[in-house]
Amino acid sequence: MTTIGLLLFDDAEELDFVGPWEVFTMAAQQQADVRVVTLAERAAPIRCAKGLRVLADHCLEDAPALDVVLVPGGQGTRREVDNPVVIEWLRKVGADAAWTTSVCTGALLLCEAGFARGRTVTTHWAFVASLRERYPDVRVRDDVRYVRDGSLVTAAGVSAGIDMALWLTGALWGADRARAAQRAMQYDPSPPYAAEV
């Protein structure tokens, strides 16, 4: 059984965790060896960046052992980076996880927890300069949708988390399973404003 945990906090960007949630749960439908859970510091509703309210499956203190931990971005990361409970939990859980991941400015928390020291990450394009300035010992790429450095995988903003989760699904269970999840989601982006019309 692979257990994937998505960290939640107030002002988390919705698609940063809901997109990967969709990917991982699609993969779980193909074979019942995946459990996807949400985690938060407290047992209270989380109000996300755009107003979505969610209730986490577990508090940090009763979280199951995780094979994968995912940290979303959003304005809440600017507060949580100074939250010793969350940062210490990440250090502990991430050290035991096979994969430590983030979407968007979730990379801020992974940098603060020490996972990115001397490694390569990415984040939302509007936060690249800030992350570089705050963590000069981290290489921050601004030209990719996601990047892997060992067991650390980070994605740029919002929808890039879906790409990262599909890649990670392939790394965990093979390309066929990832392709099946991608097909089930009908994920084949063709944004209407990608080119001049």
N, C-alpha and C positions, 0 to 999 in steps of 0.2 A: 504494500500500500504506500503510495506517495501522497504526502500531505503538503498542500500548498497554502500558505497563509498570507492574506492581504491585510496590511496594516491600515486602519482607518483613524481619522482624527477630524476635528472640526475644520472646515474650509479645505478639505481634500477635493481635488478636481475629480468630478464624477467619472468621466470616461477613462481616467488614468487607472482606476481599479476595475470599473465595470467592463471595459474592453477586454483586459486580460482574464477577468472572471468568466466572460463568455467563451473565450478560447479554451480555457482549462476545463470548464464544465462540459463543453462540446466534446473534448477529448475523453472526459470521464464517461460520457454516455456510450462511447464505443466499447469501453471495457471498464468494469467496476473496480479498478485498482487505483483510483484517484479520489482524494477527498480535498475539496477546496473550502477553506474557512476564512471568515473575516475576524479581525482582532482589533480591540481598542483598549485604551488605558482603563476606562470605566464602563460599567454596565448602564449606559445612558444613551439615548438617541444621538447620533452624529448628524450635524447639519453641514452638508457639503457646500462646495463653492457656489453652486447655482441654486441651492435651496433644497436639493434632494435630502430626505431624512432616511437614515438607515440605522439598524440596530445590529451591532456586531454579534457574531456567534460566541465569542469568548472574550474575556478580559485578558490582559497581558499576563496576569498572575496565574491564570488557569489554562493558558494556551497549550495545545498539544505540541509534541515534538514536531518540528517542521523540516521538510526536505528542501522547500523553496520558500523564501520570504520575499514579498514584494512591497515596496514603499511607493505610494503614489505621490504626485506633486500637488500643487495648489498653494494658495496664499498661506494655508495652515503650516506649511513647512517652515516658514520664517519664525513662527512661534515654537514649533516642536523641536527645532534645532537647539533650543535652549532648555528643553524639558529633560532633566536628568533621568527621569523614569523611562521615557521612551528610548533615549540614546543608550542607556545601560542595557535595556531589554534587547535592543538591536544588536549590541556588541555580543551579548551572551547567545542569543538565538542564531544570529548570523554566523557566528564562529562554528556552530554545529551543523548548519544547513549545507546541503550540497551546492545550492545556488542562492546568491543574494542579489536581488534585482531592484531596479527603481524605474519609474516613469517620470519624465519632466523634472521638476525641482525636487522630487524625492531623492535625487542624487545628493542634495545638500545634506540630508540626514545620514546617508551612507558615508559621505566624506567626513562628517562630524564624528561618526562612530569608528572611523579609522580604516574602513574597508578599502578605500580608494587611494590610500597613501602610496605614492610611487606607481600608480596604475592609471589606466585610461578610462574615462567616462564620457558620457554626453548628457545633455540636458536641453531644455527648451532654448531656442535661439536667443530669446530675450534675456536669459539668465546666464549665458555663457561667460560674459565678462565678469560678472559678480562672482561666479564660482571660481574662475581663474584667480581673481584677486584674493578671495578668502582662503583658498587652498593652493598655494603656489607649488606644492609638492605633488599635485594631481594634474595629469594631462587631460585637458577638456577639449574634445573634438566638437566642431560645429558643422561638420559636413556629412554626417551620417544620421540615419534614423534610429539605429541602435548599435551598440558596440559591446563586444565580449572581451574581457581581460581575465583569463583564468575562470574562476567560478563567479565572477562579478559581471553582471549584464545590466547595462543601463540603456534607457530609451529616451529619445528627444520628446517633444511635447505631445500630449494627448493621444492622438491616433497612432503614433509610433509605438505605443505600448502594445497595440494589437499585433504589430509586426514582430516585436520582441517576444511576445507570448507564443506566437506561432513558431518562431525559431526555437524557443525553449522547449515547446512541445515536441518538435522534431529531435532535439538533442536528448530529451528524456525517453521518448518512446518510438522514435524513428520517423522518417519523412512521410511514410504512407499514412500514419496516424495524424500527423500535422496537416497533410493535404486533405484528409477526410474532414477534419474539423474546419478547415478553411472553406471547403466546399459546402459543408452543412450550414455555415454562417453566410454563405454566398458573398464571401469577402473577396472582391476583385475590384479594388478602387479605380475609379475613373472620374476624378473630381471635375466638376463642370467649369471651374475657373483655373485649371492648371495651365491653360494656354490662352493666348489672345484669340478672340473670335470675331 
